[in-house]
Amino acid sequence: MSFLRAATLTTGLWSRSSLGLAQPPAFMGQQVREMGYKLKTKSGVKKRFSVNSNGHIKRAQAGKRHLATDKTRQRISRLGKPATVLGKMKKNILEMMRI
């Protein structure tokens, strides 16, 4: 069995081909590109905001969950509709969403 093991051993960094000639591996001579770390989306932002096809960011309005007895029906109805994010906050949210 040792003669089978001797036939499969490699010499140095390169392995023997079927012709018995030493060959470099396929990637030698090519520059291997390093992959960078892929940034993750902030999961809280992903749950709270959505981007439509125009690039506008939709968000839900605060103040509708509880303590609604002091609020008018019109106000509660208005709070149920989505609002858009503008300005610097829009830029920050897009960065956190990695868009």
Residue frames as a rotation matrix with the C-alpha (Angstrom) as fourth column:
MET 1
0.557 0.830 0.000 0.00
0.830 -0.557 0.000 0.00
0.000 0.000 -1.000 0.00
SER 2
0.259 -0.519 -0.815 2.90
0.302 -0.758 0.578 2.37
-0.918 -0.395 -0.039 0.54
PHE 3
-0.736 -0.532 0.419 3.71
0.546 -0.099 0.832 2.33
-0.401 0.841 0.363 -3.20
LEU 4
0.057 0.826 0.561 0.19
0.920 -0.261 0.291 3.78
0.387 0.500 -0.775 -3.89
ARG 5
0.748 0.189 -0.636 0.77
0.527 -0.752 0.396 6.55
-0.403 -0.632 -0.662 -1.39
ALA 6
-0.229 -0.930 -0.287 4.15
0.389 -0.358 0.849 7.41
-0.892 0.082 0.444 -2.93
ALA 7
-0.578 0.048 0.814 2.53
0.813 -0.042 0.580 7.86
0.062 0.998 -0.015 -6.36
THR 8
0.392 0.855 0.339 0.02
0.783 -0.503 0.365 10.39
0.483 0.122 -0.867 -5.04
LEU 9
0.224 -0.363 -0.904 2.42
0.744 -0.536 0.400 12.57
-0.630 -0.762 0.150 -3.05
THR 10
0.914 0.063 0.401 3.09
0.316 -0.733 -0.602 16.06
0.256 0.677 -0.690 -4.31
THR 11
-0.063 -0.980 -0.189 6.45
0.998 -0.057 -0.041 17.72
0.029 -0.191 0.981 -4.58
GLY 12
-0.934 -0.356 -0.035 6.74
0.357 -0.930 -0.089 21.26
-0.001 -0.095 0.995 -3.32
LEU 13
-0.546 0.749 -0.376 3.82
-0.341 -0.608 -0.717 23.59
-0.765 -0.263 0.588 -4.03
TRP 14
-0.141 0.458 -0.878 2.92
-0.990 -0.067 0.125 22.06
-0.001 0.886 0.463 -7.40
SER 15
0.296 0.305 0.905 1.34
-0.346 0.918 -0.196 18.70
-0.890 -0.255 0.377 -8.05
ARG 16
-0.782 -0.604 0.155 2.43
-0.137 0.409 0.902 16.25
-0.608 0.684 -0.403 -10.74
SER 17
0.051 0.785 -0.618 0.38
-0.950 -0.154 -0.274 16.07
-0.310 0.601 0.737 -13.91
SER 18
0.830 0.321 0.456 -0.41
-0.191 0.932 -0.309 12.87
-0.524 0.169 0.835 -15.81
LEU 19
0.807 -0.583 -0.098 2.75
-0.021 0.137 -0.990 13.43
0.591 0.801 0.098 -17.88
GLY 20
0.473 -0.640 -0.605 4.90
0.880 0.379 0.287 13.66
0.045 -0.668 0.742 -14.78
LEU 21
-0.412 -0.602 0.684 5.70
0.555 -0.761 -0.335 17.34
0.722 0.241 0.648 -15.33
ALA 22
-0.462 0.212 -0.861 5.39
0.779 -0.368 -0.508 19.86
-0.425 -0.905 0.005 -12.57
GLN 23
-0.305 0.454 0.837 2.70
0.577 -0.611 0.541 22.47
0.758 0.648 -0.075 -13.27
PRO 24
-0.995 0.042 0.093 1.64
-0.097 -0.658 -0.747 25.50
0.030 -0.752 0.659 -11.28
PRO 25
-0.396 0.918 -0.025 -1.95
0.679 0.275 -0.680 25.59
-0.618 -0.286 -0.733 -10.03
ALA 26
-0.003 0.495 0.869 -4.51
0.966 -0.222 0.130 27.33
0.257 0.840 -0.478 -12.26
PHE 27
0.885 0.460 -0.080 -4.66
0.463 -0.844 0.271 30.51
0.057 -0.277 -0.959 -10.16
MET 28
0.097 -0.916 -0.389 -0.89
0.631 -0.245 0.736 31.15
-0.769 -0.317 0.555 -10.17
GLY 29
-0.785 -0.453 0.423 -0.05
0.615 -0.482 0.624 34.26
-0.079 0.750 0.656 -12.14
GLN 30
-0.071 0.817 0.573 -3.54
0.410 -0.500 0.763 35.66
0.909 0.289 -0.299 -11.73
GLN 31
-0.884 -0.194 0.426 -4.13
-0.251 -0.572 -0.781 38.22
0.395 -0.797 0.457 -9.06
VAL 32
-0.402 0.756 -0.516 -6.67
0.818 0.550 0.168 36.96
0.411 -0.354 -0.840 -6.57
ARG 33
-0.385 0.359 0.850 -9.21
-0.188 -0.932 0.308 39.66
0.904 -0.041 0.426 -5.79
GLU 34
-0.930 0.085 -0.357 -10.11
0.367 0.247 -0.897 40.12
0.012 -0.965 -0.260 -2.17
MET 35
-0.069 0.974 0.218 -13.77
0.559 -0.143 0.817 40.41
0.826 0.178 -0.534 -1.37
GLY 36
-0.779 -0.130 0.613 -14.74
-0.329 -0.747 -0.577 43.25
0.533 -0.652 0.540 0.93
TYR 37
-0.831 0.529 -0.174 -17.21
0.436 0.425 -0.793 42.89
-0.345 -0.735 -0.584 3.79
LYS 38
-0.517 0.742 0.427 -20.79
0.374 -0.253 0.892 43.31
0.770 0.621 -0.146 2.59
LEU 39
-0.957 0.141 0.255 -22.59
-0.288 -0.593 -0.752 45.82
0.045 -0.793 0.608 4.78
LYS 40
-0.597 0.789 -0.148 -25.88
0.795 0.606 0.022 44.75
0.107 -0.104 -0.989 6.26
THR 41
-0.236 0.659 0.714 -29.08
0.011 -0.733 0.680 46.81
0.972 0.168 0.165 6.25
LYS 42
-0.929 0.031 0.368 -30.14
-0.367 -0.192 -0.910 48.13
0.043 -0.981 0.190 9.65
SER 43
-0.751 0.636 -0.176 -33.03
0.562 0.756 0.335 45.83
0.346 0.153 -0.926 10.50
GLY 44
-0.323 0.647 -0.691 -34.96
0.629 -0.399 -0.668 48.48
-0.707 -0.650 -0.278 12.47
VAL 45
-0.510 0.078 -0.856 -34.91
-0.500 -0.837 0.222 50.83
-0.699 0.542 0.466 9.48
LYS 46
-0.958 0.118 -0.263 -35.94
-0.158 0.549 0.821 48.02
0.241 0.827 -0.507 7.15
LYS 47
-0.571 0.772 -0.278 -39.04
0.821 0.541 -0.184 47.37
0.008 -0.333 -0.943 9.28
ARG 48
-0.148 0.517 -0.843 -40.09
0.553 -0.663 -0.504 51.01
-0.820 -0.540 -0.188 9.70
PHE 49
-0.039 0.037 -0.999 -39.52
-0.553 -0.833 -0.009 52.59
-0.832 0.552 0.053 6.28
SER 50
0.152 0.052 0.987 -40.18
0.696 0.703 -0.145 51.68
-0.702 0.709 0.071 2.66
VAL 51
-0.569 -0.422 -0.706 -38.89
-0.241 -0.735 0.634 53.26
-0.786 0.531 0.316 -0.54
ASN 52
0.534 0.789 0.304 -41.25
0.151 0.265 -0.952 53.61
-0.832 0.554 0.022 -3.49
SER 53
0.352 -0.388 0.852 -40.34
0.914 0.340 -0.223 53.75
-0.203 0.857 0.474 -7.18
ASN 54
0.794 -0.026 0.607 -39.91
0.222 -0.917 -0.331 57.55
0.565 0.398 -0.723 -7.13
GLY 55
-0.302 -0.944 -0.131 -37.29
0.444 -0.017 -0.896 57.30
0.844 -0.329 0.424 -4.40
HIS 56
-0.057 0.366 0.929 -39.59
-0.711 -0.668 0.219 58.77
0.701 -0.648 0.298 -1.74
ILE 57
-0.854 -0.265 -0.447 -39.46
0.128 0.727 -0.675 57.14
0.504 -0.633 -0.588 1.68
LYS 58
0.179 0.963 0.200 -42.75
-0.302 -0.140 0.943 56.29
0.936 -0.229 0.266 3.39
ARG 59
-0.910 -0.373 -0.181 -43.10
0.067 0.298 -0.952 56.08
0.409 -0.879 -0.246 7.15
ALA 60
0.063 0.926 -0.372 -45.94
0.782 0.186 0.596 55.58
0.621 -0.328 -0.712 9.62
GLN 61
-0.122 -0.035 0.992 -47.01
-0.314 -0.947 -0.072 58.50
0.941 -0.321 0.105 11.79
ALA 62
-0.828 -0.232 -0.511 -46.68
0.402 0.390 -0.829 58.39
0.392 -0.891 -0.230 15.56
GLY 63
-0.896 0.405 0.182 -49.47
-0.425 -0.664 -0.615 59.07
-0.129 -0.628 0.767 18.03
LYS 64
-0.146 0.900 -0.412 -52.19
-0.811 0.130 0.571 56.63
0.567 0.417 0.710 16.97
ARG 65
-0.598 -0.197 -0.777 -51.49
0.029 0.963 -0.267 53.62
0.801 -0.183 -0.570 19.20
HIS 66
-0.172 0.508 -0.844 -53.04
0.955 0.295 -0.017 54.74
0.240 -0.809 -0.536 22.48
LEU 67
-0.494 0.102 -0.863 -54.47
0.492 -0.786 -0.374 57.77
-0.717 -0.610 0.338 24.37
ALA 68
-0.845 0.174 0.505 -56.83
0.458 -0.251 0.853 58.41
0.275 0.952 0.133 21.46
THR 69
0.008 0.941 -0.339 -59.76
0.997 -0.033 -0.068 59.64
-0.075 -0.338 -0.938 23.59
ASP 70
0.119 -0.015 -0.993 -58.50
0.319 -0.946 0.053 63.24
-0.940 -0.323 -0.107 23.52
LYS 71
-0.847 -0.490 -0.204 -57.94
-0.056 -0.300 0.952 63.21
-0.528 0.818 0.227 19.75
THR 72
0.046 0.890 -0.453 -60.57
-0.751 -0.268 -0.603 64.00
-0.658 0.368 0.657 17.15
ARG 73
0.537 0.240 0.809 -61.70
0.249 0.871 -0.424 61.45
-0.806 0.429 0.408 14.58
GLN 74
0.982 -0.186 -0.034 -60.15
-0.102 -0.372 -0.923 63.55
0.159 0.909 -0.384 11.83
ARG 75
0.289 -0.929 0.231 -56.81
-0.957 -0.280 0.072 63.60
-0.002 -0.242 -0.970 13.62
ILE 76
0.032 -0.233 0.972 -56.84
-0.361 0.904 0.229 59.83
-0.932 -0.358 -0.055 14.21
SER 77
0.818 0.321 0.478 -57.74
0.318 0.440 -0.840 59.28
-0.480 0.839 0.258 10.55
ARG 78
0.834 -0.544 -0.095 -54.93
-0.465 -0.599 -0.652 61.59
0.298 0.588 -0.752 9.42
LEU 79
0.088 -0.829 0.552 -52.43
-0.920 0.144 0.363 59.80
-0.381 -0.540 -0.750 11.67
GLY 80
0.398 0.139 0.907 -53.32
-0.016 0.989 -0.145 56.51
-0.917 0.043 0.396 9.97
LYS 81
0.996 -0.034 0.081 -52.07
0.080 -0.017 -0.997 57.71
0.035 0.999 -0.014 6.60
PRO 82
0.323 -0.946 -0.023 -48.39
0.928 0.312 0.205 57.36
-0.187 -0.087 0.979 5.68
ALA 83
0.863 -0.186 -0.470 -46.06
-0.170 -0.982 0.076 60.36
-0.476 0.015 -0.879 5.66
THR 84
0.737 -0.660 0.144 -42.89
0.398 0.253 -0.882 60.98
0.546 0.708 0.449 3.65
VAL 85
0.470 -0.707 -0.528 -39.40
0.638 -0.141 0.757 61.54
-0.610 -0.693 0.385 4.99
LEU 86
0.893 -0.117 0.435 -37.61
0.255 -0.664 -0.703 64.67
0.371 0.738 -0.563 3.79
GLY 87
0.732 -0.590 0.342 -34.21
-0.618 -0.786 -0.033 66.35
0.288 -0.187 -0.939 3.95
LYS 88
-0.255 -0.955 0.154 -31.24
-0.899 0.175 -0.401 65.13
0.356 -0.240 -0.903 5.93
MET 89
-0.108 0.293 0.950 -33.28
-0.673 0.682 -0.286 62.40
-0.732 -0.670 0.124 7.59
LYS 90
0.892 0.434 -0.127 -34.03
-0.362 0.516 -0.776 60.92
-0.271 0.738 0.618 4.15
LYS 91
0.352 -0.854 -0.382 -30.31
-0.673 0.052 -0.738 60.81
0.650 0.517 -0.557 3.34
ASN 92
-0.448 -0.529 0.721 -29.51
-0.891 0.323 -0.318 59.12
-0.065 -0.785 -0.616 6.65
ILE 93
0.308 0.650 0.694 -32.22
-0.519 0.726 -0.450 56.49
-0.797 -0.222 0.561 6.18
LEU 94
0.899 -0.014 -0.438 -31.02
-0.406 0.350 -0.844 55.69
0.165 0.937 0.309 2.66
GLU 95
-0.104 -0.994 -0.027 -27.49
-0.814 0.101 -0.572 55.19
0.571 -0.038 -0.820 4.03
MET 96
-0.409 -0.009 0.912 -28.80
-0.770 0.540 -0.340 52.84
-0.490 -0.841 -0.228 6.73
MET 97
0.653 0.683 0.327 -30.79
-0.335 0.649 -0.683 50.90
-0.679 0.337 0.653 4.10
ARG 98
-0.320 -0.902 0.290 -27.58
0.039 0.293 0.955 50.66
-0.947 0.317 -0.059 2.01
ILE 99
0.572 0.554 0.605 -29.32
0.673 0.104 -0.732 51.96
-0.469 0.826 -0.314 -1.12
